Amino acid sequence: MSTLDEILEARRAAVARNSRDRPWASLERPWKLPVPAFDKASPFTLIAECKCASPSRGILVEDYDPARLALAYERGGASVVSVLTEPSRFFGHDSHLEAVRAAVGLPILRKDFIFDPYQVREAWAIGADAVLLIAACLDPRLVEDLADAAHEHGLEVLLEIHGRDELEGIDSSLAEAIGVNARNLRDLSLDPGMVSSIAGLLPKEALRVAESGLKNPATAQALYRLGYRGFLVGEHFATAAEPEASVLSFATALSDCASRRGGPR
């Protein structure tokens, strides 16, 4: 069984348990209404991720405080905060997103393995403004159902793909953002070149987001020149000695790139 299969099996059990203990109708949102997370008119969208661990590297941050990390990201100029809530391999928790929601005013993306409308309502209840949908884990009809559930709750959608083959089966109009993840979810290998190679094939209607393997501002600038306007950075920011300064270096580089290119396209 692959790591992805193990994660999905654990999440299915958790959804069954949570939906029994906290029925759909009992889930309410004590936070402000969701706000847009993926503004295609913005020169760029920098998504900084609160991440404690990963399947490929294990524990990343020993003294993990997602609210403190998110505040540093906000001060550094992040556009959106992504919060891992998957517990078995990423050591995330719904309470992490709630803590971030209470700490910052930025839009929040719930990053998890979502396959059930109940998880969308959970995301809404704990304070998310957007959800991640992973094409590799879902059939096209389920993507449509989950995107509809997200939009009914006022949430936006980041639809993640991992290669050109997944582009063929998706309806890009369902998502505000299309993310290309350089990491293979089954063998955990990293292929940064793939993100560059399919840039020209991505639908122009959605914000194009580069994910994984972004370790320096120059890489983000190179991807910007290929048409990406969204950048999701996890381990590099979460493990930085000074997360605020690390985010600022990316934000400054992307601002410079945008000014030279004349803004979004």
N, C-alpha and C positions, 0 to 999 in steps of 0.2 A: 504494500500500500504506500503510495506517495505521500509526501508531506501535505500536499493540497487535499488529498482524500481524507487524511487523518483530521485535518482542520475542519473540513466540511462535515464529517461524521460527528465531531464534537459539537459543532454549531447547531446541527439538526437536533441533537439531544437537548441542547440549551434552549432552543426555541420552543420545543415541546414542553419543557419544564416551565419556562417563563410565561408562556401563553396560558398555562394552567394556573400558575400562581398569581399572575397579574393579567387578567383578561383584558382584551382589546378596549372595551368600554371604560375600564378603570384607568387607562393611561391618559393623563392630562399634561398639558404643557404649562408650567408655572413661569416660563420665561417670555420675553417679548416675541412677537410674531417673527417668523423667518424672514431674512433679508437676502437679496441676490448675492451669490458668491462669485459668479463667473461673468464678469462684465466684458463682453467682446469689444466694447468701445474703448476700454482702458488700454494704454500703451503696453502694459504687461500685467500678468497676475502671478504673484509669487506666493506659492502655497508652502508654508513651513510646517513641518510635521512633528508632533509630540509622539515620541516612539521610545519605549523602554527596552525592547528586545526585538530580535528577528530570528527566523528559523535558520538562516545561514550563518549568523554570528553569535547567537545567544544573547546574553545580557549586554546591552550597550551602555546603559546609564545606571550606575549602582544607586545613586541617591536621586531617584526619579521623582520629580515634582512637576507634573504637567502644567499646573497653573503658573508656576514660576517661569517655566520654559516658555509658555505662551506669552507671558508679559514681556520677556526679552525679545521674542519674535515681533511683537507688536511695536515695541520701541525701535527695533531695527528697520521697520518698514515693510513687514510682510503684508500681503493683501488678504490672505485667508490662513486660518490655522486648521491643519488636519490632525485628527486625534484617533489613534488606534484604540479600538475597543475589543479586539479579539484577545481572549485570555490565555489560550493554551500554548501558543508559540510566540506571540508578541507581548504577552503579559499585560494586555490592556484590560480596561474595565469601563463600564458605562459611567461610573463615578468620576473617571478621569475627564470625560467630556463635560460632565456637569460642573466640575471644578474649573475647567477652562472657560465654560460659558459664564460662570460667575465672576471670572477675573478680567476678561477682555471684551472689547466691543466689536472685534472683527468677526466676519462670517466664519462659521465652523463647518468643516466637512467631517462626517462620520466615516472613518475608514474601517471596513470590516468585510466579512464574506456574507453578503446579503442575498437571500434567495426566497424570502417569504415576506409578504406585505406586512406581517406583524413586526418585522424588524424595521421596516420603514416607519411605522407608527412609533416604535421605540425610539428611533433616531429623533423624530419630531418631539417626543415627550422629554427627552433628556437635553434638548436645546440645540440640536443640529440645524443648520441651514441648507445642507446639501448631503447627499449620500453617494457612495461609490458603488457602482454596479460593474462586476467583472464578467466580461463576455465569455471567458473560458469556463466559467462555472454555470452558465445559464443558456437555455435555448432562446431563440429570438422571441417566441411568444411570451416567455417569462420576463424577458427584458422589457417588453411592452407593458406587461401587467405591473411590474415593479415601478417603471417610470411613471405610469399613470397614478399609482398609489402615492409616489413622491410628490407629483404635481398637485394632487388633491389635497395634500397636507402643506402646500406652499413651499416644498423643498425643491432644490435644483438637483441635477444629475450629472455626475462625472462618470462616463462610460469608458471603461478601461479595456484596451485590446493589447495583444502581445505579438502581433504580426499581421502581414497583409492578408493572410487567409481569413482572419476574423473580420476583416472589413466587408467582405462580401455578404455576410448574413445579417448585418445590422442596419437598422433604420436610424440614421444620424439625427433625424428630426426629433427623436425622443429625448435627446440629451443636450443640455446647455454646453457641455464640454466633452471632448473626446481625448482620453489620455492614452499615450503609448508607453507601456512599461517595458523597459529594457531587460527586466528580470523574468526568466522563465519560471512560472509558479510550480512546475512539476519537478524539475531537477535543480532549481535555484541558480542556474547559470546566468551570467550577465552578458548581454550583447548590445553595448551602446551603439554600435554601427547600425543596428536595425532601426533605431529611432530616427536616425538621419535618412536611411534608405527609403522609408515610406512617407516622408514628410509631404511630398508632392501628391500623394494619393489620398490624403485625409480630406474629409468634407470641409468646405469653407464656411458652412453655416454655423458650425460650433467653434468654441474656443479650443484651439489645439494645445494640448498639454504634454510636455515631456516629463517622464517619471523614471526614477532610479538612475544611479550612476552619475549624478550631477555633483561633482566634487570641487569645482572651481567656477568663478564667474566667466572665464573665457569660454568654457564649454557651453554655458547658457547663452552667451552672446552668439556663438556659432549656430546654435539651434534657432535662435531668434532670426538670424539671417535666412534660415530655411523655412520660416513661416510660423514657427511655434511662438505663441504669446503667453502660454501658461507653463509654469515650471514648478514641479513638486519635488521638494528636497527634504529628505528624512534624516538618514544617519549622519550626513555631513553637518547639519545644523544641531541635531540632538546631542552629538558627541563633542561639539566644539568647546574649547576652553572658555570662549566668550561668544555665546550664541547671538547676542545682539549685534556684535561687530561682524560676525559671519553673515548674518542676514543682510546687514547694511552693505557689505561688499557686493553681494549679488544685486540688491536693489539699485545701488549706484551704477553698477555696470550695465544693468538692463535699461535704466533711465538714459544713460549715455547712448546706448545702442538705439533706443527708441527715438531720441532727438536727432540722431544722424540719419535714421531711416524715414523720418517724418511721421512717426506715430504708427498706430495700428493699421493693418490692411486686411 
